[in-house]
């Protein structure tokens, strides 16, 4: 079981506060954007800790015990009731009606002006046209149904690829003591673990934390866990 850290910007934290979203945290999305980086390495049983810099202090905002990792489209259609910016994964089709655009895996947008089925490769099929026989899932307009959900269950940006969901904590700022910051270590393996880059005040900058979901050392995870002790 591994621990990972992901960065939440001040803007995202303010959006959650305005929506009165205090959790419990139930999902973390991953994709190609720096605001919502890839979670391809995350597996069920892992733990993700969103962090943010609040008033010059590094804060652990929540804790998510991952129980499932799946295409973001599947999670959103089941829990939110609409695609909300998810890409269409390979092997699936999504019906869209009206004027708009569909996000594709490669970041392009598929424009449409009436009912179409969007595929992951950019193919646009009119209603009535035969869909590929090897599709594992087809979402039609009958699957659209807005469901009660929290603000954090909507992706921060478009092109959400994966959703890691499970049991989470309340969302609130849990400051890390300044003296432990230099001891934090992140990296894919023991031999590649590195400390965070710090500014002149000894604090990590947003640039040193954003853009990637980082695996943490066991010792770093133990420090993070102290904020969740009963």
C-alpha positions in Angstrom: 0.0 0.0 0.0 1.6 3.3 -1.2 1.0 6.9 -0.3 0.7 9.7 -2.9 0.4 13.4 -2.7 -1.5 15.7 -5.1 -1.6 19.5 -5.1 -4.7 21.6 -4.8 -4.4 25.3 -5.8 -5.7 28.1 -3.7 -8.4 28.7 -6.4 -9.6 25.1 -6.1 -9.7 25.3 -2.3 -11.7 28.5 -2.5 -14.1 26.9 -5.0 -14.7 24.1 -2.5 -15.2 26.6 0.3 -17.7 28.6 -1.7 -19.6 25.4 -2.4 -19.5 24.5 1.3 -17.9 21.2 0.4 -16.2 19.9 3.5 -16.3 16.3 2.4 -15.9 13.6 3.1 -13.5 13.3 0.2 -14.7 10.6 -2.2 -12.8 10.9 -5.4 -9.6 12.2 -7.0 -9.4 12.6 -10.8 -6.4 12.3 -13.0 -5.7 13.5 -16.5 -3.1 15.3 -18.7 -3.5 18.7 -17.1 -1.1 20.1 -14.5 -4.1 21.0 -12.3 -5.3 17.4 -12.5 -2.2 15.2 -13.2 -2.2 11.6 -14.0 -3.1 9.0 -11.4 -2.2 6.0 -13.6 0.2 4.7 -10.9 -2.4 4.6 -8.2 -3.9 1.3 -7.3 -6.7 0.1 -4.9 -5.3 0.0 -1.4 -3.2 3.2 -1.9 -3.8 6.4 -0.1 -3.9 9.9 -1.7 -3.3 13.1 0.3 -4.3 16.4 -1.4 -2.1 19.3 -0.1 -2.3 23.0 -0.5 -0.4 26.1 0.6 -2.5 28.2 2.8 -1.2 31.4 4.4 2.3 30.4 3.7 1.9 27.0 5.4 1.8 23.5 3.7 -1.5 21.9 4.7 -2.8 18.4 4.2 -6.3 19.0 3.0 -7.8 15.4 3.1 -7.0 11.7 3.0 -8.5 9.2 0.5 -8.2 5.4 0.9 -8.5 4.2 -2.7 -11.0 1.4 -3.2 -11.5 1.7 -7.0 -9.7 3.1 -10.0 -11.8 3.4 -13.2 -12.4 5.6 -16.2 -13.6 9.0 -15.1 -16.6 8.7 -17.5 -17.9 5.6 -15.7 -17.6 7.3 -12.3 -19.2 10.5 -13.4 -22.1 8.9 -15.1 -22.8 6.7 -12.1 -22.2 9.3 -9.3 -22.9 12.7 -10.9 -25.2 11.7 -13.8 -23.3 13.5 -16.6 -19.9 13.5 -18.3 -18.7 16.7 -16.7 -15.6 17.0 -18.8 -14.5 13.3 -18.9 -12.9 11.9 -22.0 -14.5 9.0 -23.8 -12.3 6.0 -23.2 -11.4 3.4 -25.8 -14.2 0.8 -26.0 -17.0 3.2 -25.1 -19.4 5.5 -26.8 -21.2 8.6 -25.4 -24.3 10.2 -26.8 -24.4 14.0 -26.8 -27.3 16.1 -27.8 -27.3 19.8 -28.6 -24.5 22.2 -29.5 -21.2 21.6 -27.7 -18.0 19.7 -27.8 -16.7 16.4 -26.6 -13.2 16.0 -25.1 -11.0 13.3 -26.7 -8.1 11.3 -25.3 -5.6 13.3 -27.3 -6.9 16.6 -26.0 -8.8 17.6 -29.2 -12.5 18.6 -29.1 -15.2 17.0 -31.2 -17.8 19.6 -32.2 -21.5 18.6 -32.7 -24.8 20.4 -33.3 -27.3 17.6 -32.8 -27.5 14.1 -31.3 -24.3 12.1 -32.0 -22.4 9.2 -30.5 -18.8 10.2 -29.7 -16.0 7.6 -29.8 -12.5 7.9 -28.3 -10.8 8.2 -31.7 -12.8 11.2 -32.7 -15.4 9.3 -34.8 -18.8 11.0 -34.8 -21.7 8.7 -35.5 -25.3 9.9 -36.2 -28.1 8.4 -34.3 -29.2 5.3 -36.3 -25.7 4.6 -37.6 -24.2 1.2 -36.5 -21.9 1.4 -33.5 -18.7 -0.7 -33.5 -19.4 -4.3 -32.3 -16.5 -4.4 -29.9 -17.7 -1.6 -27.5 -17.9 -2.6 -23.9 -20.2 0.3 -22.8 -22.5 2.8 -24.5 -23.9 5.8 -22.6 -27.1 7.2 -24.1 -29.3 10.2 -23.1 -31.2 7.7 -21.0 -28.2 7.5 -18.6 -28.1 11.3 -18.0 -29.7 12.1 -14.7 -28.3 14.8 -12.4 -27.5 13.2 -9.0 -26.8 15.0 -5.7 -23.1 15.3 -5.3 -20.4 17.4 -3.8 -18.3 20.0 -5.7 -15.1 18.0 -5.5 -16.9 15.2 -7.4 -16.7 17.4 -10.5 -13.3 17.4 -12.3 -11.2 20.6 -11.9 -10.6 20.7 -15.6 -11.7 19.0 -18.8 -10.2 15.7 -20.0 -10.5 13.7 -16.8 -9.2 10.2 -17.7 -9.3 8.2 -14.4 -11.1 8.5 -11.1 -9.8 7.0 -7.9 -12.6 6.7 -5.4 -13.0 5.3 -1.9 -13.3 6.3 1.7 -12.1 9.7 2.5 -11.8 12.2 5.4 -13.3 15.6 6.0 -11.8 18.4 3.8 -10.0 20.9 5.9 -6.6 22.4 6.3 -4.2 20.4 8.5 -1.0 22.4 8.8 2.3 20.5 8.7 4.9 21.8 11.2 7.5 23.9 9.5 10.3 21.8 11.0 9.2 18.6 9.2 9.1 20.1 5.7 12.8 19.5 4.9 12.4 15.8 5.9 9.6 15.1 3.4 10.7 12.8 0.6 9.0 11.9 -2.7 9.9 9.6 -5.5 8.9 6.4 -7.4 11.5 4.3 -5.5 13.8 4.6 -2.5 16.8 5.3 -4.6 15.0 8.2 -6.4 13.3 9.9 -3.5 14.1 13.6 -3.2 13.1 16.5 -0.9 10.8 19.3 -2.1 12.4 22.4 -3.5 12.0 25.1 -0.9 12.0 28.9 -1.1 14.1 31.3 1.0 11.6 30.9 3.9 12.0 27.1 3.9 8.6 26.5 2.4 7.7 24.5 -0.8 6.4 26.6 -3.7 3.3 25.6 -5.6 5.6 24.9 -8.6 7.4 22.3 -6.6 4.2 20.4 -5.8 2.0 20.8 -8.8 2.0 19.0 -12.1 2.5 15.4 -10.8 1.0 13.0 -8.3 4.0 12.0 -6.3 4.7 8.8 -4.4 5.9 9.5 -0.8 8.4 7.7 1.4 7.0 5.6 4.3 8.5 8.2 6.7 6.7 11.1 4.9 3.5 9.2 4.9 3.8 8.7 8.7 4.2 12.4 9.2 1.1 13.0 7.1 -0.9 10.4 9.0 -0.3 12.3 12.3 -2.9 14.9 11.1 -5.5 12.1 11.0 -4.9 10.4 14.4 -8.0 9.9 16.4 
